[in-house]
Amino acid sequence: MAEVFVRKDKTLSWVMGILAVVFVLAGSIFPQRMNQALQNALQFITGNFGWSFLLIVLGFVAFCLILAFSKYGNVKLGRPEDEPEYSTLSWFAMLFSAGMGIGLVFWSVAEPLSHYSKPPFGKPFSDEAIEIAMRYTFFHWGIHPWAIYGIVGLALAYFSFKKDLPMLISSTFQPILGDRIKGPIGKALDGLAVFATIFGVATSLGLGTMQINSGLKYLFNIPNSIWTNIGIVAIITILFTLSALSGIGRGIKILSNTNVALAVLLLIFMAFIGPTRFLVNLMTNTVGQYMQSFLSMSLNTDPVKQTGWVNSWTVFYWAWWIAWAPFVGGFIARISKGRTIREFVLGVLIAPVIFSFLWMGVFGGTALHLAGIQQQNIVPVVLKDIASGLFMVFHYYPFTGVLSGLALILIITFFVTSADSATFVVGMLLSHGNLEPAASTKVFWGVIQGAIAVVLLITGGLTALQTASIIAAFPFMFVMVLMAYSMIMDLRREKTEVY
């Protein structure tokens, strides 16, 4: 039993634990003041620095692609003899489940319909709005988020497996800080990563809880209330904590493979019973528009009209992915030993993006067909309860109950997989980079993440969840810029041997 409690960074664990508990207590006792404080911070960041999210994230995309096709692309993340620990299929399943899962299911119908009713430009509820809605949905779920994950994952895998340093954010600053990574500066960097992670994951837990609640109401008429949400968070927290305790090779790997199998089953079924020809044409057309407008969408700040659309959608998404980057990057680094930089980047940027496009194209395209072509009154219903979107689409097709039941199971398994991956990585960051963090650490932070999700749901629902992500992500974005610079410094300085 003593092994369960060893190798914990006591100082960092205590500091982050106290801060998290204070946040939970303050939000529980003063929910309105907490919500107002979050909104004030949000307005300051997006109003003054929204442009920085757009510019820097585009830079992350360029960095990943240039590095992959440079002379360093063949550098192995590990020793020359190291081979990948997991098969390519299991690797794809785990990184996709941890990186997109619950958000992809939550927004697959709600986002396209939101853009259709209020596009960034053009006439709402028009034929043009259908194409704009799908194009921006692809944009928000395409290459950019995976480039964000790739920056953190690459740096952690490189310095951990290539340089034999602990798998910590602070380790990636060794070329810049030297031995100071072991002191207060290093602890501050790791603490910032924990801060971003717990709020990014709490956002996803909140979204997942809202959608599970909508599914339970749709299938079993269980009331959609804050108490139901709290019960769902409690149950899911127990499940993902148990999964995290079982380790990557068992619980997380099995759940990830199950997620992908269920998702593919739903995807294929919907593609055939839905408006298949329309979906194929819409996806083909929209992918072309996405590629053609890539730079203009990436750098659109809406400087003249200032409608707030870019901050509400693109900046929120980039911030959400950045807040997820420490845990998703840490997790995919942990499962990527033995792969080359080129293999890592191409695997991370291509496979999950293709699946995301297929998922969003089929379910989002079906929703747009119902609203725009068939003129069904689905938009106001979904916008009133965003979490109900997927279930509303199933209502118009055969086997409604079966599809809704499978979707509910998929939401729960995605929910558990994302959260247990995050719990695992938070434990790793607070255990000197130990690749098998202590059980007590994983249990404590599993409970804390669930508690923060509840507080955010109580203080402001979806708005508070989005706000927390942006606030947590802003400082970590600049840490990521320095991580990329540090990795390039080391590759150049060491003249790394190419294997």
C-alpha positions in Angstrom: 0.0 0.0 0.0 2.9 2.4 0.6 3.6 2.5 -3.1 0.3 4.1 -3.7 1.4 7.3 -2.0 5.0 7.6 -3.3 6.6 10.0 -5.8 4.0 12.8 -5.3 5.1 16.4 -5.7 3.8 17.5 -2.3 4.4 21.2 -2.7 2.7 21.5 -6.1 -0.1 19.1 -5.1 -0.9 21.1 -2.0 -0.9 24.4 -3.8 -3.1 23.3 -6.7 -5.3 21.3 -4.3 -5.9 24.3 -2.1 -6.6 26.6 -5.1 -9.1 24.1 -6.5 -10.9 23.6 -3.2 -11.1 27.4 -2.7 -12.7 27.8 -6.2 -15.2 25.0 -5.5 -16.2 26.5 -2.1 -16.3 30.1 -3.4 -18.5 29.1 -6.4 -20.8 27.1 -4.2 -21.3 29.9 -1.6 -21.2 32.9 -4.0 -22.4 31.6 -7.4 -23.5 35.0 -8.7 -20.3 36.8 -7.7 -18.3 34.0 -9.2 -20.2 34.2 -12.5 -19.7 38.0 -12.6 -16.0 37.6 -12.0 -15.7 35.0 -14.8 -17.6 37.3 -17.2 -15.4 40.3 -16.4 -12.2 38.3 -17.0 -13.7 36.9 -20.3 -14.6 40.4 -21.6 -11.1 41.6 -20.8 -9.3 38.7 -22.6 -11.5 38.5 -25.7 -11.9 42.2 -26.1 -8.1 42.9 -25.9 -6.5 39.7 -27.0 -8.9 37.7 -29.1 -6.7 38.3 -32.1 -3.8 36.6 -30.4 -5.7 33.3 -30.2 -6.2 33.4 -34.0 -2.7 34.3 -34.9 -0.9 32.0 -32.5 -3.0 28.9 -33.3 -2.4 29.4 -37.0 1.3 29.5 -36.1 0.9 26.1 -34.3 -0.5 24.6 -37.5 2.5 25.9 -39.5 5.0 24.7 -36.9 3.7 21.1 -36.9 3.6 20.8 -40.7 7.0 22.4 -41.2 8.6 20.2 -38.5 7.0 17.0 -39.9 8.4 17.6 -43.4 11.8 19.0 -42.3 15.0 17.1 -41.8 13.8 16.4 -38.2 10.8 14.4 -39.4 12.6 11.1 -39.0 13.7 11.7 -35.4 12.3 9.0 -33.3 10.5 9.8 -30.0 12.6 7.4 -28.0 15.7 5.4 -28.4 16.6 3.9 -31.8 15.4 0.4 -30.8 12.1 1.6 -29.3 8.9 0.4 -31.1 5.4 1.7 -30.7 3.7 0.3 -27.6 0.2 0.3 -29.1 -1.1 -0.7 -32.5 -1.9 2.1 -35.0 -5.6 1.4 -34.7 -5.6 1.5 -30.8 -3.4 4.6 -31.0 -5.9 6.4 -33.2 -8.8 5.3 -31.0 -7.2 6.5 -27.8 -6.0 9.9 -29.1 -9.3 10.5 -30.8 -11.4 9.6 -27.8 -9.3 11.7 -25.4 -9.1 14.6 -27.8 -12.5 15.1 -29.3 -15.0 12.6 -28.0 -17.7 14.3 -25.9 -17.4 17.7 -27.6 -17.9 16.1 -31.0 -21.1 14.4 -30.0 -22.4 17.5 -28.1 -21.9 20.0 -31.0 -22.4 17.8 -34.0 -26.0 19.1 -34.5 -26.1 22.2 -32.3 -23.2 24.0 -34.0 -24.3 23.7 -37.7 -27.9 24.7 -36.8 -26.5 27.7 -34.7 -24.5 28.9 -37.7 -27.4 28.3 -40.0 -29.6 30.6 -37.9 -26.9 33.1 -37.2 -24.0 32.8 -39.7 -20.8 35.0 -39.4 -21.9 36.7 -42.6 -24.7 36.3 -45.2 -28.4 35.9 -44.8 -29.7 33.6 -42.0 -31.7 30.5 -42.9 -30.6 30.7 -46.6 -29.1 28.1 -48.9 -25.8 30.0 -48.6 -26.1 29.7 -44.8 -26.2 25.9 -45.1 -22.8 25.9 -46.8 -21.3 28.5 -44.4 -22.6 26.6 -41.4 -20.9 23.4 -42.5 -17.7 25.1 -43.5 -17.2 26.8 -40.2 -18.1 23.6 -38.3 -15.4 21.8 -40.2 -13.0 24.7 -39.5 -13.6 24.6 -35.8 -13.2 20.8 -35.7 -10.4 20.4 -38.3 -6.6 20.8 -38.3 -6.3 23.7 -35.8 -7.3 21.8 -32.6 -5.1 18.8 -33.5 -2.1 21.1 -34.2 -2.7 22.6 -30.7 -2.5 19.1 -29.2 0.4 18.2 -31.4 2.6 21.0 -30.0 2.3 19.8 -26.4 2.3 16.1 -27.3 5.4 16.4 -29.4 7.4 18.5 -26.9 6.5 16.2 -24.0 7.2 13.0 -26.0 10.5 14.4 -27.3 11.9 15.5 -24.0 10.6 12.5 -22.1 11.5 9.7 -24.4 14.4 11.2 -26.3 16.1 13.2 -23.5 15.0 11.0 -20.5 13.4 13.8 -18.6 10.2 13.5 -16.5 7.0 13.9 -18.5 6.3 17.4 -17.2 5.6 20.7 -19.0 8.6 22.1 -17.1 10.9 19.5 -18.7 10.2 20.9 -22.2 11.9 24.2 -21.0 15.2 22.5 -20.3 17.0 24.2 -23.2 15.8 27.6 -22.1 15.9 27.3 -18.3 18.5 24.6 -17.7 18.4 23.2 -14.1 15.9 25.9 -13.1 13.1 23.6 -14.4 13.5 21.8 -11.0 12.8 25.0 -9.0 9.9 27.4 -8.5 9.7 28.4 -12.2 9.3 24.8 -13.2 6.7 24.2 -10.6 4.8 27.3 -11.7 4.8 26.0 -15.3 3.5 22.6 -14.2 0.9 24.2 -12.0 -0.3 26.3 -14.9 -0.8 23.1 -17.0 -2.8 21.6 -14.1 -4.9 24.8 -13.9 -5.7 24.7 -17.6 -6.4 21.0 -17.6 -8.9 20.9 -14.7 -10.9 23.8 -16.1 -10.8 22.5 -19.7 -12.0 19.1 -18.6 -14.6 20.6 -16.2 -16.0 22.3 -19.3 -16.3 19.0 -21.1 -17.8 17.3 -18.1 -20.4 20.1 -17.9 -21.3 19.7 -21.6 -21.4 15.9 -21.3 -23.7 16.2 -18.2 -26.1 18.5 -20.0 -26.3 16.1 -23.0 -26.8 13.0 -20.8 -29.5 14.8 -19.0 -31.2 15.7 -22.3 -30.9 12.1 -23.4 -32.5 10.8 -20.2 -35.3 13.3 -20.5 -35.9 12.3 -24.1 -35.8 8.6 -23.4 -37.2 8.2 -19.9 -38.7 11.7 -19.1 -36.3 12.3 -16.3 -36.5 16.0 -15.4 -33.8 18.3 -16.6 -32.7 19.9 -13.4 -29.5 20.9 -11.5 -30.0 18.0 -9.1 -30.1 15.6 -12.0 -26.9 17.1 -13.3 -25.2 16.8 -9.9 -26.3 13.1 -9.8 -24.9 12.5 -13.3 -21.6 14.2 -12.5 -21.3 12.1 -9.3 -21.9 8.8 -11.1 -19.6 9.6 -14.0 -16.9 10.8 -11.7 -16.9 7.4 -9.9 -16.7 5.7 -13.3 -13.9 7.7 -14.8 -11.9 7.5 -11.6 -12.2 3.7 -11.5 -11.2 3.6 -15.2 -8.1 5.8 -14.5 -7.1 3.6 -11.6 -7.2 0.6 -13.9 -4.5 2.2 -16.1 -4.0 2.9 -19.8 -3.5 -0.7 -21.0 -6.9 -1.8 -19.6 -9.7 0.7 -18.8 -8.7 3.6 -21.1 -7.7 1.4 -24.1 -10.8 -0.8 -23.9 -13.1 2.2 -23.5 -11.4 4.1 -26.4 -11.9 1.1 -28.7 -15.5 0.7 -27.6 -16.1 4.5 -28.3 -14.8 4.2 -31.8 -16.7 1.1 -32.6 -20.0 2.6 -31.4 -19.3 5.9 -33.2 -18.6 4.1 -36.5 -21.8 2.0 -36.1 -23.9 5.1 -35.5 -22.1 7.0 -38.3 -22.6 4.3 -41.0 -26.3 3.7 -40.0 -27.1 7.4 -40.2 -25.2 7.9 -43.4 -27.4 5.2 -45.1 -30.8 6.1 -43.6 -30.3 9.8 -43.8 -30.2 12.0 -47.0 -27.1 10.2 -48.4 -26.7 12.0 -51.7 -27.2 15.4 -50.1 -24.6 14.5 -47.4 -22.0 13.4 -49.9 -22.4 16.5 -52.0 -22.5 18.9 -49.0 -19.3 17.3 -47.5 -17.4 17.4 -50.8 -18.4 21.0 -51.5 -17.7 22.1 -48.0 -14.2 20.5 -47.7 -13.3 22.3 -50.9 -14.5 25.6 -49.4 -12.7 24.9 -46.2 -9.4 24.4 -48.0 -9.9 27.4 -50.2 -10.8 29.7 -47.2 -8.4 28.2 -44.7 -6.3 31.4 -44.2 -9.1 33.9 -44.3 -11.1 31.9 -41.7 -8.0 31.5 -39.6 -7.3 35.2 -39.4 -10.9 36.6 -39.4 -11.2 39.0 -36.5 -14.4 40.8 -37.7 -12.7 44.2 -37.2 -15.5 46.4 -38.7 -18.9 45.0 -37.6 -17.6 43.5 -34.3 -20.6 41.3 -34.0 -19.0 39.1 -31.3 -19.4 36.0 -33.4 -15.7 35.3 -33.7 -15.2 35.6 -29.9 -18.2 33.4 -29.2 -17.2 30.6 -31.5 -13.7 30.6 -32.9 -11.9 32.2 -30.0 -13.9 29.9 -27.6 -13.0 26.8 -29.5 -9.3 27.7 -29.8 -9.2 28.4 -26.0 -11.1 25.2 -25.3 -8.5 23.2 -27.3 -5.6 25.0 -25.6 -7.1 24.3 -22.2 -7.3 20.6 -23.2 -3.8 20.6 -24.6 -1.8 19.8 -21.4 -3.9 16.6 -20.8 -4.5 15.5 -24.4 -0.9 16.4 -25.3 0.3 14.6 -22.3 -1.8 11.6 -22.9 -0.9 11.2 -26.6 2.7 11.7 -25.7 2.4 8.9 -23.2 1.0 6.5 -25.8 3.4 7.6 -28.7 6.8 6.3 -27.6 8.7 4.8 -30.5 7.0 6.8 -33.3 8.8 9.4 -35.4 8.0 13.1 -35.4 6.6 12.8 -38.9 4.5 9.8 -38.0 3.3 11.5 -34.9 2.3 14.8 -36.7 0.6 13.1 -39.7 -1.2 10.7 -37.4 -2.5 13.4 -35.2 -3.4 15.9 -37.9 -4.9 13.5 -40.5 -6.8 10.5 -39.0 -8.8 12.3 -36.3 -9.6 15.2 -38.6 -11.0 12.8 -41.3 -13.2 11.1 -38.7 -14.3 14.5 -37.3 -15.3 15.7 -40.8 -17.3 12.5 -41.4 -19.1 12.7 -38.1 -19.9 16.4 -38.4 -20.8 16.0 -42.0 -23.2 13.2 -41.5 -25.0 14.4 -38.3 -24.6 18.2 -38.9 -25.5 17.7 -42.6 -28.6 15.7 -41.7 -29.8 18.4 -39.3 -29.2 21.1 -41.9 -31.2 19.0 -44.4 -34.1 18.7 -42.0 -34.1 22.4 -41.3 -33.2 23.9 -44.7 -34.4 21.4 -47.3 -37.3 19.7 -45.5 -38.3 22.8 -43.6 -38.8 21.0 -40.3 -39.1 23.1 -37.2 -36.0 21.8 -35.6 -33.8 24.9 -35.2 -35.8 26.7 -32.4 -36.1 23.4 -30.5 -32.4 22.7 -30.6 -31.3 26.3 -29.9 -33.6 26.3 -26.8 -31.8 23.2 -25.5 -28.5 22.8 -27.3 -27.7 19.5 -25.6 -30.8 17.9 -27.2 -29.6 18.3 -30.8 -28.6 14.8 -31.6 -31.7 13.3 -30.1 -33.9 15.7 -32.0 -32.4 14.5 -35.3 -33.1 10.9 -34.4 -36.7 11.8 -33.8 -37.2 12.1 -37.6 -35.8 8.7 -38.5 -36.6 5.0 -37.9 -35.4 3.2 -34.8 -35.5 6.5 -32.8 -35.3 4.8 -29.4 -32.4 2.5 -30.4 -30.4 5.3 -32.0 -31.0 7.5 -29.0 -30.0 4.7 -26.6 -26.8 4.0 -28.5 -26.0 7.7 -28.6 -26.5 8.0 -24.9 -24.1 5.1 -24.3 -21.6 6.7 -26.6 -21.8 10.0 -24.8 -21.2 8.3 -21.5 -18.2 6.3 -22.7 -16.7 9.3 -24.4 -17.4 11.3 -21.2 -15.6 8.7 -19.1 -12.7 8.3 -21.5 -11.9 12.0 -21.7 -12.2 12.5 -18.0 -10.1 9.4 -17.0 -7.4 10.4 -19.5 -7.3 13.9 -17.9 -7.2 12.4 -14.4 -4.3 10.2 -15.4 -2.3 13.2 -16.8 -3.1 15.5 -13.9 -1.8 12.7 -11.6 1.3 12.5 -13.8 2.0 16.2 -13.7 1.7 16.2 -9.9 3.9 13.1 -9.5 7.2 14.3 -10.9 6.2 13.0 -14.3 5.7 9.5 -13.1 4.1 7.5 -16.0 2.1 5.5 -13.4 0.8 8.1 -11.0 -0.4 7.2 -7.5 -3.9 6.0 -7.0 -4.6 8.5 -4.2 -3.6 11.4 -6.6 -5.9 10.2 -9.4 -8.9 9.7 -7.0 -8.5 13.2 -5.4 -8.3 15.0 -8.8 -11.1 12.9 -10.3 -13.3 14.2 -7.5 -12.0 17.8 -7.8 -12.8 17.9 -11.6 -16.3 16.6 -11.0 -16.8 19.3 -8.3 -15.6 22.1 -10.5 -18.0 21.0 -13.3 -20.9 21.1 -10.8 -19.8 24.6 -9.6 -19.7 25.9 -13.2 -23.1 24.4 -14.0 -24.6 26.1 -10.9 -23.0 29.5 -11.5 -23.8 30.0 -15.2 -24.4 26.8 -17.2 -23.0 26.7 -20.7 -21.8 30.3 -20.6 -19.8 29.7 -17.4 -18.3 26.6 -18.9 -17.1 28.4 -22.0 -15.8 31.3 -20.0 -13.7 29.1 -17.7 -12.0 27.5 -20.7 -11.0 30.8 -22.2 -9.6 32.2 -18.9 -7.7 29.0 -18.2 -6.3 28.8 -21.7 -5.0 32.4 -22.2 -1.8 32.2 -20.1 -1.0 28.6 -21.2 -1.1 29.6 -24.9 2.1 31.6 -24.4 3.6 28.7 -22.5 3.0 26.6 -25.7 4.7 29.1 -27.9 7.8 28.8 -25.7 7.5 25.0 -25.7 7.7 25.0 -29.5 10.7 27.4 -29.5 12.5 25.2 -26.9 12.0 22.1 -28.9 13.5 23.8 -32.0 16.4 25.1 -29.9 17.2 21.6 -28.7 16.9 19.9 -32.2 19.3 22.5 -33.6 21.7 22.6 -30.8 22.1 18.9 -30.4 22.1 18.2 -34.1 20.0 15.2 -33.3 20.9 12.0 -35.1 18.2 11.0 -37.6 17.2 7.4 -37.3 
